[in-house]
Amino acid sequence: MILLLSNSLDVTTDILLPYLTERADVFRFNIDLWRDYTWCLHSTGYELADPSGRHCCEAEIGAVYERKVMFNPPYIDVPALGSGESWLRAEVFNIWASIKDLAMGSGKLALIHPSSTGNWYKARQMRMASRYFPVLPWQMLHACPPELGPDIVCKVNTGAPTGTGTCFCVSKVNPDHLDLSYPWFLQVCGDSAEEVTVAYIAGKMFASSLSRENMSTMDSRRTMAEGRANWEPCELTPDEQNKIRALMQETGFSFSRLDFLRTDKGLTFLELNPNGQFGWIDIQNKRGMLTAIADEIMRVHHRHPAPLRQ
């Protein structure tokens, strides 16, 4: 059995699920619906039951795969003295992180796992990536003026809402208009005709490109949502593939989605997301990307056959 950790609104999970359920039993836990489940962890294992009455136990699980373990809404306003809902979320998240940690310790955690040498936050990953690809100059600053020139974009380190229920998109800004009492992540605006995203799946790469010609903003997510452009399959040169493979080996990750700009000199690194969305890259599985992800999960699953029931 495969234990799939997600949330009920994750479309990528919905897209991937049929490629797993045709090959194995899958128990999906949606953390945003945690009140509908029952579970018990103890010294020798754990048992789980979903709202339909399906059960599984630790001994039956051959692989654990984490997609997006998020609550709905993802964030809530918490008073200075805390709140009961915030406490409950923290407890539930910690319990299910413990299940993921148990899978890591037993070799059952598939594809999405912590780096072997710790988390890679953006400052560190960009320094590392510069050994393999050009990286546009960047600064993370507070209370000091930016030194990147007039042509810059503002980015974020997290997907946390800004306080109005919306998220901050990559935006071109005038450095003279920045309120320096805020923390900012700034980067030189790259001059490029297209963006490239690469899903790296246990050594396999699936690359797509997006023309920037019709982009109304600097954030490709808004361009897609507005229907102005679509991602199309593209090729990577052997040198680009080798550099991506070397970067991934250094991080220790088995999966990531990497974002680049393409110029006449090749790829310029933007970001590495160790558990990024990927369903939209190959929704119909014409390139076999969803099969590649399912294969990697099944590879872990087959290493841990469930004991025969008495």
Secondary structure, DSSP 8 states (H G I E B T S, - for coil): -EEEEE-TT-HHHHHHHHHHHTTS-EEEEEGGGGGG-EEEEETTEEEEE-TT--EEEGGG--EEEE-----SSS-----TT--HHHHHHHHHHHHHHHHHHHHHHHT-B-S----TT----HHHHHHHHTTTS-B--EEEESSS---S-S-EEEE-SS----SSS-----EEE-GGG--TTS-EEEEE----SEEEEEEEETTEEEEEEEESTT-SSS-HHHHHHTTS---EE----HHHHHHHHHHHHHHT-SEEEEEEEEETTEEEEEEEETT---GGGSTT-TTSHHHHHHHHHHHHHHTS------
